[in-house]
Amino acid sequence: ESNHEKYRPLFHYSPPSGWLNDPNGLVYYEGEYHLFYQYYPHKNEWGPMHWGHAVSKDLVNWDHLPIAIAPDHNGMIFSGSAVVDWNDTSGFFGGNAGLVAVFTHSDTYPNTIYEKGAYVIDGKTITERPRQRQSLAYSTDKGRTWTMYEGNPVLVDVELIDFRDPKVFWNADTNRWVLVLAVDDHVRIYTSPNLKEWTFASEFGAKMGSHAGVWECPDLFELPVDGECENKKWVLIVSIGDNSEFPEGSRTQYFIGQFDGVTFTSDLEQEEILWMDYGRDNYAGVSWSDVREEDGRRILIGWMSNWKYANQTPTTGWRSAMTIPRSLSLTQTSEGIRLISEPVEELTGLRGEPATNLSGTVLSGDRLLAGLSGNAYEIEVEVEWKDVKEFGLKVCQSDREETVIGFEAESSFLYIDRTRSGESSFHEMFPCKHGAEVQTDGKQLKLRIFVDQCSVEVFANDGRVVITDLIFPDSSSNGVSLYSRGGDVLLNSFVYYPLKSI
Ligand code: FRU
């Protein structure tokens, strides 16, 4: 513990050193989950992007591997995806299966056609026009080494500046690869027989959902509603970049609808916005490709930060981590079909012996839990009430600091308050309280809470509402307490599990 780096998570993936942002190239192949990620190894700030790499057999324990893909003459390596090319449609694998990465090459070129004026980055006028093009790399050795395709780039549009983050999947109905791309204020869909030649299919979204920032990192997949295979829907996930006008910064919305192999159509009203997470720190999340059919899960991991302050968080030598992986599903609610995110079940393998078990007790006023130490734990709690104003938990608590996970019963509002959570002077908008309404069936609430050095993830009522937040408490602030105001609550169950380090 004593030589543990300040704020370094114990059970979330974080880079060995340097800077991390989006998860990339998520693919399951030959018993391994691959996690590539936007990586700048030389400094803990965003810089010329590489793909860092880690693998895991269980989505929990990760092995760091060497950098997978580095910038070349076509530019930096921005976000993208990876697939197993099972039938060697690309011809890269001599008839066998192999991994293909599809990503954005980002560079600039002399400003010949950019007429809208100069492009300003960090106060400097750029006379070179930014350019984003989609490229391929392939691997014949389970992702250990990668070869750039000599025909790069494979998808270009000289008119467009924001043209990035390809997410590819195989569509068995049409016998085609499908690529979803973020293009400024909408997504475009392209199809291909071989990953090398792409045909424009359709576009979606310019007039739909949130346009609080540029659209980034889309993902498109099908899920059954309440597990019923006759009733499937397509989900389109879109991350929304930071716009300084909005306190929320960057965040992730989703649409539910149909996809016929060419066009995605949303079931939502034009102005309806659905958020995947109500916290500030779950961005650019996408899902694993090629997860075994018998497993059937759609598993997503996000970057646990926010462009509003991502470059300023108070860590030294390394910066940023991923969220815990979440299993996604759809459920019918009284308001419509909604996306559910639950912690992957493998995480229960990290649990140590329960340190506190208050199941079956009544909570009235404040109760500090005795004898807890450590900053990596899970709390599972089921609460029932008749008449109460508010109740909740305080985690990472000391005389000076606390992070509140509270529930205002009348409005059914669940929130995280990180205004006193610890170090927060690095950005004026970091200290804040935010959350969402939780539909409760009767007067009951179920929470699973994961705390890990510099983060809190709250899953309410089996993943109906999720709040993911960074916090930067002192490592000595490891108190946990419970409170109720204006009434009592019954703790049907309350268990605190210390979680093991990965
Ligand atoms: C999202 C993003 C992507 C881009 C990458 C660059 O966080 O802005 O759109 O590909 O980060 O690192």
Boltz pocket constraint, residues with backbone or C-beta under 6 A from the ligand:
constraints:
  - pocket:
      binder: B
      contacts: [[A, 21], [A, 22], [A, 38], [A, 49], [A, 78], [A, 79], [A, 104], [A, 164], [A, 165], [A, 215], [A, 216], [A, 217], [A, 284]]
      max_distance: 6.0
